[in-house]
Amino acid sequence: MFTFPILAVRKVIDRGIADANANGGFRLPHGDFSPVEQARPGLWLVGDQGVYIMANGKLPKGAKPFVVYSEQCHPRGDIDWWHYKRRHFGGDDGVEFIAAEQLIPLFDRNLRATHINLQLTETEITFSLTAR
């Protein structure tokens, strides 16, 4: 399971939309191999050096994307990040697209929630909300 503050998730989505508006649309996580419907507001759940969410708007040349690391899997400060990532995301690097239309209504219906938990299986990502 990977936990993110809801406010940070909203910032990632908002940043992706702002980047897309300023730079000509949304990036696809796997270039020409991605389904074209993934070129819409959302975020990428990325597993490589840790696990983080990343804005998906197109960027100016040389710009770095906005990212937020999960509470459980940040390579700086989490000494077990590699093992945690391997156990809960898998050993290979990867990217999963999550549409904003799946998240924003969920957040708006649950205003007391402060964090979202993402749990991955072989075939799906499930969401649960918590209040701290």
C-alpha positions as CSV (number, residue, x, y, z in Angstrom):
1,M,0.0,0.0,0.0
2,F,1.2,3.5,-0.8
3,T,-0.2,6.5,1.0
4,F,-0.4,10.1,-0.2
5,P,-1.9,13.2,1.4
6,I,-5.0,14.2,-0.6
7,L,-3.9,17.8,-0.8
8,A,-0.7,16.7,-2.4
9,V,-2.6,14.5,-4.9
10,R,-4.8,17.5,-5.8
11,K,-1.7,19.6,-6.3
12,V,-0.2,17.0,-8.7
13,I,-3.3,16.9,-10.8
14,D,-3.6,20.7,-10.8
15,R,0.0,21.0,-11.8
16,G,-0.5,18.5,-14.6
17,I,-3.4,20.5,-16.0
18,A,-1.5,23.7,-15.7
19,D,1.5,22.2,-17.5
20,A,-0.8,20.7,-20.2
21,N,-2.5,24.1,-20.8
22,A,0.9,25.9,-21.0
23,N,2.7,23.3,-23.1
24,G,0.3,21.7,-25.5
25,G,-1.5,18.8,-23.7
26,F,-0.8,15.7,-21.7
27,R,2.1,13.3,-21.9
28,L,1.6,9.6,-22.4
29,P,3.5,7.3,-19.9
30,H,4.8,4.9,-22.6
31,G,5.0,7.2,-25.6
32,D,3.4,5.7,-28.7
33,F,2.7,2.5,-26.8
34,S,0.2,4.1,-24.4
35,P,-3.5,4.1,-25.1
36,V,-4.4,7.6,-26.4
37,E,-7.2,8.0,-23.8
38,Q,-4.5,8.3,-21.2
39,A,-3.7,11.8,-22.6
40,R,-6.1,13.5,-20.2
41,P,-6.0,14.9,-16.7
42,G,-4.7,12.5,-14.1
43,L,-1.4,11.4,-12.6
44,W,1.1,8.7,-13.0
45,L,1.9,6.3,-10.2
46,V,5.6,5.5,-10.8
47,G,7.8,2.9,-9.3
48,D,11.6,3.2,-9.8
49,Q,13.8,4.9,-7.2
50,G,10.9,4.7,-4.7
51,V,7.3,5.1,-5.5
52,Y,5.7,8.4,-6.3
53,I,2.9,10.2,-8.1
54,M,3.8,12.5,-11.0
55,A,2.0,15.2,-12.9
56,N,1.3,14.2,-16.5
57,G,1.1,17.5,-18.4
58,K,3.6,18.2,-21.1
59,L,6.7,20.2,-19.9
60,P,9.0,22.7,-21.5
61,K,12.3,21.2,-22.7
62,G,14.5,20.4,-19.8
63,A,11.9,21.0,-17.1
64,K,11.4,18.4,-14.3
65,P,7.9,17.1,-13.5
66,F,6.2,17.7,-10.2
67,V,6.4,14.6,-8.0
68,V,5.2,13.5,-4.5
69,Y,6.7,10.4,-2.9
70,S,4.5,7.9,-1.0
71,E,4.9,8.0,2.7
72,Q,6.2,4.4,2.7
73,C,8.7,4.4,-0.1
74,H,10.9,7.5,-0.4
75,P,14.6,6.7,-1.2
76,R,15.7,9.5,1.2
77,G,14.7,8.6,4.7
78,D,13.1,5.2,4.2
79,I,16.0,2.7,4.6
80,D,13.7,-0.2,3.5
81,W,12.3,1.6,0.4
82,W,13.8,-0.9,-2.1
83,H,12.3,-3.9,-0.3
84,Y,8.9,-2.2,0.2
85,K,8.7,-1.1,-3.4
86,R,9.6,-4.6,-4.6
87,R,7.0,-6.2,-2.3
88,H,4.1,-3.8,-3.1
89,F,4.9,-2.5,-6.6
90,G,7.1,-5.2,-8.0
91,G,10.7,-5.5,-8.9
92,D,10.6,-3.8,-12.2
93,D,10.2,-0.1,-12.8
94,G,6.7,0.8,-14.0
95,V,4.1,3.5,-14.6
96,E,0.4,3.3,-14.0
97,F,-2.0,6.0,-15.1
98,I,-4.8,7.1,-12.8
99,A,-7.4,9.5,-14.2
100,A,-8.4,12.6,-12.3
101,E,-12.0,11.7,-12.9
102,Q,-11.5,8.6,-10.7
103,L,-10.0,10.6,-7.8
104,I,-11.6,14.1,-7.6
105,P,-15.2,12.9,-7.1
106,L,-14.0,10.5,-4.5
107,F,-12.2,13.3,-2.6
108,D,-15.2,15.6,-3.0
109,R,-17.6,13.1,-1.5
110,N,-15.3,12.4,1.5
111,L,-14.3,15.8,2.8
112,R,-13.1,14.5,6.1
113,A,-10.5,12.2,4.5
114,T,-6.9,13.5,4.5
115,H,-5.0,10.7,2.8
116,I,-5.5,8.2,0.0
117,N,-4.1,4.7,0.1
118,L,-3.3,2.9,-3.2
119,Q,-3.0,-0.9,-3.2
120,L,-1.8,-2.7,-6.2
121,T,-2.5,-6.2,-7.4
122,E,-1.6,-8.0,-10.6
123,T,-4.6,-6.6,-12.3
124,E,-5.9,-3.5,-10.5
125,I,-5.3,-0.5,-8.2
126,T,-7.7,0.0,-5.4
127,F,-8.2,3.2,-3.5
128,S,-9.2,3.8,0.2
129,L,-9.4,7.0,2.1
130,T,-8.3,7.7,5.7
131,A,-8.6,10.6,8.1
132,R,-5.7,11.4,10.4
